[in-house]
Amino acid sequence: MKNRYLFLAMFASSVFGAFLSALIILSYIDNEPVATKFSALSISDRQKKGTIPVANLFDSSTIIPKGINFVNAARSVTSGVVHIRSSYSSGGYSINPLDGLFNNPSQSSGSGVIISDDGFIATNNHVIEDASEIEVVLNDNRSFRAKIMGTDPTTDLALLKIDALEQLPFIQYGNSDRISPGEWVLAIGNPFDLNSTVTAGIVSAKARNIGILRDKSNLQIESFIQTDAAVNPGNSGGALVNLQGELVGINTAIATPTGTYAGYSFAVPVALVKKVMDDLLEFGEVQRGLLGIRIGDVDARLARARDLKVVSGVFVSGVNNNSSAEEAGIEEGDVIVAIDDMTVNNVSELQEFVARNRPGDQIKVTYLRNDKQRSVTATLRNTEGTTEIVKTIYPKHLEGALLENLELTEMNKLDVNGGVRLKDIGVGKWQDAGIKNGFVITSIDKLTIADVADLHRILKNKNGGILIEGINPNGEKNVFGIDW
């Protein structure tokens, strides 16, 4: 063990093909994305309404003949997996006109899964994190600019949207709770820019925590499906499907000492993906329901130390004041063995099962106390300790300027798909740059601005010079450089 080590590679961070200028330029990029519009219509409901899922392999005509055959599933799902190319600005705005010619943005490559026929795409957060521009290339080589609907670093998931002006083939959700170790699965993605690559393997384990996600509030969720399907840099965000062509996971990481495939890969289970995608679609951010407990895995050593009669489950080492768990009567020393009648063997399973719920949702918690099994109903709370849905309200003021979103009629009049009006610039950076009241910001460092939330999201990671493009009150286009 001393000479072995585990290197967990996050695929899209690979600098493979860091500059794609040598690649074939695709024929066109479609229209700019429209302004962000959150929706309460879940992806599951959209899938039910959709007309062209990529796979429906349950009828008798698709029964696998003479043993295992992957052809039907592979042929069906490849059109539902996309190639994602993320561009990153090499620096701030420069007054040197030659910089735009020679300082090309760096790029990275990953994958994504079309999950509805109207263009919603699931992928990994690390595939598109901090990107200045995101290009989505379909299996038929059509290319579109993507809009980020929301991200969740705690699960390494993100939701994108493209506007294809027609229905797209999508991969239907499966049930990751029903897959078992030993079951065949396929991984589809774009490793090393090799489009629509399909590999096969089996489920090796479930609820794996491999310690790759970090969150300042310690709310990261790692409950990966482990497989031995060959997955490499560029596969991140791609599909893990069963032999019925259903999505059971989003490929996310590999365990390797070399940076490439060395035996095992890890995928976020679709049961968690579904919840995160619906939250991002409806609210723009994840709604995390919390029990409010400090926990650890039960093993033989802990069982001996605590005189427990079980060697699996989750040990409650502490209960937070005014938490959901305290209200439900859960105490330090309890061993949680099930959530909503789903067996809990370890911390990863408990975190996943709870994370599928929002604040205000009720869950059944089954636990052992003094060797007796008990069950209680707990009403989950948010990070602020209430049962309310939490949605970030972006301030309407920024650096002294009053901001407002454009109405649809204004977008049509200006022939733009979004933008933010500086209604009153006040005194400060905006005024110093020469910007006037009423100026509409349409892009920052070539990244399209859809609305006020977009503006805040992009500017929070900026420093130094930035390039602001937009439209003056008189309708003329203008460009300003601001030292941010």
KAPE-V776017 format. One record per backbone hydrogen bond with DSSP energy under -0.5 kcal/mol. NH is the residue of the N-H (numbers start at 1). CO is the residue of the C=O. Records with the same first field share a line. If there is no record, write none. Layout:
NH->CO + CO
This chain:
4->1
7->5 + 256
8->6
9->7 + 254
11->9 + 252
13->10
14->11
18->15
20->18
22->19
23->20
30->143
35->417
39->281
42->40
46->42
47->43
48->44
49->45
50->46
54->170
57->244
62->59
63->60
74->70
75->71
76->72
77->73
78->74
80->77
81->78
82->112
83->137
84->110
85->83 + 135
86->84 + 108
87->133
88->106
93->465
97->95
99->96
101->98
102->98
103->99
104->102
106->88
107->18
108->86
110->84
111->236
112->82
113->122
114->80
115->120
116->120
119->116
121->160
122->113
123->158
127->124
128->124 + 125
129->125
131->128
132->87
133->87
135->85
136->144
137->83 + 135
138->136 + 142
141->138
143->28
144->136
146->134
147->161
149->147 + 159
150->159
152->157
155->152
156->152
157->152
158->123
159->150
160->121
161->147
162->119
164->162
168->117
170->52
171->114
172->170
174->247
178->175
179->175
182->203
183->180
185->201
186->241
187->199
188->239
189->197
190->234
192->233
193->190
194->191
195->193
197->189 + 194
199->187
201->185
203->183
204->202 + 226
205->226
207->223
208->224
210->208
218->215
221->154
222->220
223->221
224->208
225->267
226->205 + 224
227->265
228->202
235->232
237->251
238->235
239->188
240->249
241->186
242->246
245->242
247->172
248->240
249->240
250->268
251->238 + 249
252->266
253->266
254->9
255->264
256->7 + 254
264->255
265->227
266->253
267->225
268->250
270->248
272->269
273->269
274->270
275->271
276->272
277->273
278->274
279->275
280->276
281->277
282->278
283->279
284->279 + 280
285->279
288->286
289->287 + 357
290->381
294->318
296->315
298->313
299->297
303->299
304->300
305->301
306->302
307->303
308->303
313->345
314->336
315->296
316->334
317->294 + 315
318->294
320->292
323->320
325->291
327->323
328->324
329->325 + 326
330->325
333->316
334->331
335->368
336->314 + 334
337->366
338->366
339->342
340->364
342->339
343->341
344->337
345->343
350->346
351->347
352->348
353->349
354->350
355->351
356->352 + 353
357->354
360->380
361->358
363->378
365->363 + 376
366->338 + 364
367->374
368->335
369->372
372->369
374->367
376->365
378->363 + 376
380->361 + 378
381->290
382->386
385->382
391->389
394->392
398->401
401->398
402->424
403->396 + 401
404->421
406->419
411->407
412->408
413->409
414->410
415->411
416->411
419->450
420->441
421->404
422->439
423->402 + 421
424->402
432->428
433->429
434->431
435->430
438->422
439->436
440->471
441->420 + 439
442->440 + 469
443->469
444->447
445->467
447->444
448->446
449->442
450->448
455->451
456->452
457->453
458->454
459->455
460->456
461->458
462->459
466->482
468->466 + 480
469->443 + 467
470->478
471->440
472->476
475->472
478->470
480->468
482->466
484->464 + 482
